[in-house]
Amino acid sequence: MVFYDGGNEMTHKDIFKDAFPEQKQIGGSHYKSFRIQPYEFISKNDLSFFQGNVIKYVCRYLNKNGVQDLEKIKHYCDLEIKKLKDKK
């Protein structure tokens, strides 16, 4: 759809589709019901990669992959523990 102003083409509606990527989810709707999106929480709290993945999988496991996501949580916790131990 193209919008017109007095016969002149103004803009195409799709110009705004990528303007708000935080409102788009690719590959399901398992995060849509949250008041705060996991990426926003992770970003605003400067969480590490491993911490961020724990948050992501904790948020989605009931609505996506169940036990598999719980296993991923354990895996990322183990990786974070290793990282901390390796720093000592």
VOGU-3710 file (C-alpha; in Angstrom, 3 decimals, decimal comma):
1> mvfydggnem> 0,000/0,000/0,000  1,282/3,427/-0,911  0,041/6,590/0,750  -0,640/9,672/-1,371  -0,702/13,347/-0,577  -2,507/15,279/-3,275  -1,595/12,684/-5,880  2,072/12,579/-4,851  3,470/9,344/-3,471  4,486/9,888/0,168
11> thkdifkdaf> 5,698/6,575/1,494  5,077/2,880/1,402  3,641/1,373/4,612  6,411/-1,269/4,700  9,018/1,430/5,320  8,168/1,127/9,039  8,166/-2,683/9,330  11,783/-2,797/10,541  11,610/0,403/12,610  10,528/-1,445/15,757
21> peqkqiggsh> 12,303/-4,833/15,770  11,479/-5,387/19,458  7,840/-5,858/18,435  8,665/-8,684/16,038  9,418/-12,287/16,920  10,714/-14,787/14,403  9,970/-18,467/14,886  7,017/-18,569/17,246  5,203/-16,563/19,875  6,705/-18,018/23,064
31> yksfriqpye> 7,906/-14,597/24,308  4,895/-12,502/23,266  2,994/-12,861/26,552  5,746/-11,360/28,728  5,513/-7,781/29,992  9,269/-7,454/29,534  10,925/-9,318/26,690  13,892/-11,468/27,729  16,230/-9,598/25,351  15,283/-6,302/27,032
41> fiskndlsff> 15,933/-7,657/30,545  19,225/-9,224/29,420  20,386/-6,072/27,674  19,399/-3,600/30,384  21,124/-5,699/33,046  24,315/-6,269/31,023  24,099/-10,030/31,475  26,717/-12,330/30,000  26,005/-14,680/27,121  25,518/-17,629/29,488
51> qgnvikyvcr> 23,333/-15,661/31,915  21,237/-14,358/29,031  20,629/-17,833/27,707  19,504/-19,034/31,144  16,978/-16,163/31,256  15,807/-16,890/27,714  15,238/-20,604/28,320  13,628/-20,085/31,749  11,134/-17,743/30,101  10,220/-20,025/27,230
61> ylnkngvqdl> 10,447/-23,637/28,402  6,741/-23,980/29,279  5,660/-22,628/25,887  8,263/-24,122/23,580  10,568/-27,087/24,173  9,837/-28,158/27,753  12,430/-30,577/29,109  14,888/-29,803/26,295  14,922/-26,128/27,311  15,383/-27,142/30,970
71> ekikhycdle> 18,408/-29,197/29,902  19,759/-26,135/28,113  19,338/-24,102/31,313  21,452/-26,672/33,171  24,030/-26,622/30,382  24,398/-22,833/30,442  24,579/-22,842/34,249  27,395/-25,409/34,048  29,201/-23,225/31,498  28,854/-20,164/33,752
81> ikklkdkk> 30,168/-22,168/36,727  33,164/-23,303/34,667  33,841/-19,735/33,573  33,818/-18,538/37,188  36,042/-21,376/38,390  38,505/-20,761/35,565  38,904/-17,132/36,718  40,258/-18,236/40,113
//
